[in-house]
């Protein structure tokens, strides 16, 4: 029973949150609010999906929020210079994987710690964005911001974008050698190397993916917001890490998945904020509830890890006993 | 010796660069250190520009520092000003408590210190604070919003967007809002209090959720103008963003006086805006620090009473709105 609870804790936590807020307010569990929730969670889901990949390799990407800002600032500047919206979005999106490749090179080839590289990048990219935007807010043209409100088959465009990103990453993670190699790298890089895995290439691709996700998340949020402010994307990396861990990714590497993991995690974070809004909760309660949910996720992560270690030990004893 | 030579050359080059890079100043020129907590909103950028312009008028040499939201870094910057024996310090602190060690350090070195925009916590020691009367300006802004909706049926459902709960200015604005609401005899029923942590994305999600839960909301106050793009996006999605006079117009008010608010006032989407007079506050701060550096006494708290700008006084008062000047420079 305990094993079941621990193994399925991400989904159970989301269900508990949904039931709790449904009891708290009859306006929470309505079809319209569900669409709301999916739309608001679209950008967070994309970012959490990228972060899950990085966590699986036992790394971290602290620069995700700052990269979102740099992409948004570049896109805003281009739009203000009358560049076609689609062109501006594509050009700005290219910044994401480029920065990711730079991170990957420093981590995989120069042997720098992911924490240090991406922490430095957090300041560097936000500084570059501020310099680029001259710390001015930019209101974006209607032609760009209306994408955030567009619907396709009754589903908002940001939800489609998040769905496609999750689908592609899920396929990469479960149906390609690269996806499986990332788990091996995160679980034990030395063993992965001995098994013939090109660890450096895997790490480089992982950070490029994370950068691409940050760029797509930025553009998805930007179309909904219609403006770039100097605080855009601030602290989003922490929300993404929380969502990834809530979804079952381990901070120690080797575990986690984009679907359903990252999606569940991002939706849990979005549901908590949405539920508190709908209930018109006291503003001082927000950080307490959010912290409690993240704490529970960390607790379950610790329990899962302990369970894995115990299973490994039991297996070793069994093998040794058989000899 | 061979190993030492490159190091010596680098050291000489560095010293030469430093001596060339240091700004030249007359021996008796006054030097003021200006330490900003952040430059991450238009308000702070406008404040820094206004501060430098004001100091330039007095032929003062300026040492600038920005702490990027880190109080420890700001303390180091203030200590560096003290080590360089500046004649006065102007600080924009992150919060009321973290500035206390900076005030004590300046007091110990006998250097006058002025706090801009945020006051100190209790037991801070001698300093001068230049601050907007956040509570009174907000109260007057919300009163004006209520007055402008006098013909509507009561009670109206209302919403407030709250800033960072650790920021005293955000708290005072919320108190000013509550004061105006409580004295309105039930004209507004507050059905949503959205914490934003001064974050536009959280504001967008919060306003969307609140409108979803309370579709009859017709009165919104934002504790900072920089959250307006989020409010506008959420209102547009709910088909509630219409100019004043339209039957579905939502009464809107804000605080700061930035360029977006100015444009919204011009376009008749915004009913009232509480404006901090950046130019007045900067001139007060510079005046105070210079007076103290000459040994004169200054009142410990200098308040900016601000101004509420609305549709009826926009033309007469827009020169006091810093956002109007920023908007004039933008394309």
Interface residues (C-beta under 8 A of the other chain):
Chain A: X25 X27 X32 X33 X36 X40 X43 X80 X123 X130 X134 X135 X136 X137 X139 X145 X148 X149 X221 X224 X225 X226 X227 X229 X230 X231 X232 X234 X235 X236 X270 X273 X274 X277 X278 X280 X282 X283 X284 X286
Chain B: X39 X40 X41 X42 X44 X45 X68 X162 X165 X191 X192 X193 X194 X195 X198 X199 X200 X201 X202 X204 X205 X206 X208 X209 X210 X212 X213 X226 X229 X230 X232 X233 X236 X237 X258 X259 X260 X326 X330 X331
